């Protein structure tokens, strides 16, 4: 099994290395690719030094079984044919192909089967906020069809990459030293602040991030579900949080909901308000599942539930989900 990572030097690329090692992924050989700037960098994997090669339009992917790509949509589009032409399955972490009809958009706990039908040998990894949302929605959808979702996200700096995480730390240091904080990766200072904008605004005044949640959720769940989202950047290093309100076709009791979450694949129920137990980014960073708590009946809708979820954006929101797609394909002999 030959595996490649494109964008190895980025935050998600580095997480791929950790996740593959943590899960003892069956990789006999690992190839790392990056830009001309990162070419020549050396990273360890299972005790071996691996040198990053420059990504080029050549035959470097000949013999590669799976290529995890996380180098931006432009790079994914430019190099997709090069990566897949010799038979490699490209599992892409960018937004390049997510809404293409001939590219499956996959969260294994929700629609793993879709990964088998990939006419272009490309599988898209959904947006991090969508992955977290649909993993939590699936156990309730299995009880009763979800008609509507309102969700407000609280998104960590990690969603904007390693440089954004570094900037948040730097801002706190600069402010504590009475210096003007550096603002480069975000529209405004993030330290001691929240920014009600993630990505650019579209014509309907929703951001691209918010529209991703609408469109991607429908594609993944094969559903007419409607999602109205407000995405907010918060001064947290990694792990996104989401406050979610759902309307189902029939009333779902709290007991049903808690039981469904407790049994769901990829979900950990953390819902004990008497002891102040609920998911928080500080505790969930670095963990694999989606954690769900604060489950309540919606006071405005007899068919409504509301709950809180937290998940590590770099792990389940990116690298881990992609690796789980690959594991699913191996298990199903579908490479």
N, C-alpha and C positions, 0 to 999 in steps of 0.2 A: 504494500500500500504506500504510494508516494503522495504526499500532501504538500501543498504550497500555501503560503500566506503572502498576500499582496498588501503592502502598507504595514510592514512588520514593525516599523519604528513608532507608529502612532499609539495612542492610548488603547484602542481596541486591538490593534495588532499585538501589543504586549500582553493584553488579556488573553488573546488566542493562545499564546505560548503557555501561559499559566494554566488555562482550562484544559488544554490538550494533555499537559503533564498531570494535572490533578486527576483527570478521569482515565488516565492510562489509555488514551486513544490509540488504536492499533496502527500507528504510523511507523513503517519501516524506514522511511526517509522523509526528511522535512526540508523543503526549500523555502527560502525567504527572499522576497522581492520588495524593492522600494524605489524611490526617486533617485536621481543622480546625486542628490544631496545626502541621502541616507545610505547609498551603496557603499560597501566596505565596512559598515558597522558590523559588530560581532555580538551575537546573543547566544546564551547557553540554552540548550534543550536536552534534558536527560543526561546532563554532564558533559555534553559535547558542544564545542564552539561551532556556530553556524554563521557564515558570512552572508550579509545581505547583498544580493545581486541587483543590478539596475534593471528595472522593467523595460523591456524593449520588444519591438515587433519582430520576433524571431521564433525559433522552435524550442525555446526553453521549457515549455509546458508539455512537451512530448513525453508520454509515459506517466504524467501526473493524473491521479485518480480524482482528487478533490482539491479545488482551489478556493480558499477563503479570501475574499477581497474586501478590503476596507481602506480605500485610498481616495474616496470621493466619487461622486456621480460622474464627473467628467472623465476620470481615469477609467472607471468601469465601462463606460460606453466606448471609449477609444480602444480598449484592449480586450473587449469581450470575445471577439472573433479569434484573436491570438490565443487567448486562454483556453477556449473550448474546442478549437479546430481539430485537436488530436484526441478528443473524447473526454477531457476533464469536465467534471461537474463543477460549475462555478456557483458558489453560495455567496451572494453579494450583499454586503451590509449597507450599501448606499441607497439613495432614493431613485437610482437610474431606471430600474425596470419594475418597480413595485406594482404599478397600475397597468402594465402591459398585459394584454389578454393571453398571450402565449408564454407568460412567465408566472409560475405559481408563487404565491405569497404565503409563507408557511410558519406556523407556530405548532410544533409537534403535538402538544397536549390538546390542540384544538382541531387541526386539519392536516395531520401528518400525511395522509393518503395523497394529498394534492402534490406532494414532492415527487411522486412517481410519474406524473404527466408533465414533462418539461421539454417541449419541442425544440427549444434552443439550447438545451443542457444548462440553463440558468435557473437558479432558484433565488428568489428575493427574500432577504431577511427584513421583517417589517420595522417600522419606526419603534423606538424604545418605549414610548408611552403607549402605543397600540398593543405591543406584546404584553405588557403588564395588564392592560385593560382586558384583553380577550381571555387571558388565562383565568382571570377572576370572573368574567362573565360566563364562561363555558359551563360551570356546574349549575348555575341558575338557569341558563338557557335549556339545559337538559331537563329541568323541572317544568318550565313554562316559557314559551317564546317571549323574548324581550322585545318590546316594541320601541321603547325610547330610552336613551341614556343622556344624562347631563353629567359632565365630569369637569372638575377643576384640578389641574395638575400643579405640583410644586416641584419644579425640576432643578436638579443639582447642576453645579458647574460642569461636571463631567460630561454632560450632554453636548457641550461645545468643545470637547477635546482636552488633551493634556495641558495645552497652553492656557486654556481658560481656568483650569484648576490652579495652575501656577499663579495666574493673575489674581485670583481671589485671595490666595495666601499673601501675595505681595501687597494687595490693597490694604489688608488688615495691618501689615507691618508698617506701611507708609502712613496710614492714619494714626497709628499709635506713636509714630515719630514726628507727628505734626507736619507731614509732607502731603503734597497733593497726590491723591491716588491715581495710579496708571489706569486708564480706560482704553482698552483696545479690542478685546474679544466680545464685549457686550455694548449695548447702546448707551448704558449708563453704569455708574459705579454699582457693583453688586454687593460689596461688603456693607453691612448694616442697612440693607435695602432689599426690596423685591421688585422685579421688573415684569409688568404684565404684558410681555411680548417675547415670544420664542419664535424665531424665524421672521420672515418679512410678511407684511400685510397683503392680502389679496383684495380683489374688487368688492367682495361682500363684507369687508372689514374684519373678517376672521384671518388669522395668520395661516401660513402654509402648514405649520405644525398642527394647528387645530383642524384644518381640512384633511390632513393625513389621517387623523383619528377617525373622522367621519368616513372617508373613502376606504381606508385599509380595513377597518373593522367589518364593513359590509362584505368585502371581498373574502376575507379570511373565514368569516362565519357563514358565508353563502346565505346572507340574510338581508331583509329589507329594513333592518334595524337603523334607527336614526340616532346620531350622536351629535350632541352640541357641547363643544369643549371650550374652556378658557385655560390657556397654558401660561404658566407663570414661572419665571426663573427666580430661585431662592438661593441665599448664600449658604448652601450645603455642598460638601465636596463631591459625594457620589451617593447614589440611591435616590430615585424619584418617589414621590408620594402622590396619591390621587384620591380625591374625595368624589365618590360616585353615587349618583341617584339613578335608579332604574325603575321602569314601569313594565310589568309583565302582563300577560293575557289573563292570568288568574292570580288571586292573592297567594303569596308565598308566606308561610309562617316563619317566625324567627328560628324555630326548631328545625324546620326543613332546610332553611338556608344554612344554618350552622353545620348541620349534618352533611350537606352537600359540599360545603367548603372543606370540611374536615377530611372527607374521602377523596377530594379532587386531586388529580395528578398535577404536581408542580405547585400546589398551594399549601401553605401552613396557616392554620387557624390560630390567631393570637387575639382572643376576644374575651378578656376577663376584666371588665371595668371595675368590679369591686376591689380588685387588687392593682388597679391602674396598669393593667397589662394590655398593650396595643402596640402595633408596629411603629418604629421610628427609624429614620435614616441612619442615625448614629449606631444603632444596633444591627441593622440589616446590611450595611455596606460589607461587601465581600462574600455574601451568602447567595445561594443558588435560587431558592424558590421565590414565589410571590407571596407575601405575608398579608393576611386579611384580618381586620378587626373593626371595632366600633359599628357592629351590624345592628341596624335599627329599622323599624317600620317607618315609612315616609309619612309624616303627619299631614301632608297635603294630598295624598293619593292612596286609597285603600289597596291598590294593586302595586304599590311602590315599596321599594327597599332602598336603604342607603348604607354604604359601607366605606371603609378607609383601607387603602392598600399601599404597601411599600415594597419596592424591589430594586436591586442593584442595577443601575442603568448600564454599566459597562459589561456586567455579567449577563443576566437573563435578558437585559435590554439590547444586547449586541452579541458578544462573542459566544456566550454559552448557548443561546438559542441556535446560532449557526452550527455549532458543534453538535447539538442535539439533533438537528436536521440530518447531519452526516451520519450520526449514530443510527438514526431511524433507517436511513437508506441501506446501511450495512446490515442491520438486523433483518430487513425485508428483502435482502439480496436484490436491491433495486438500483445498483450503480450501473 
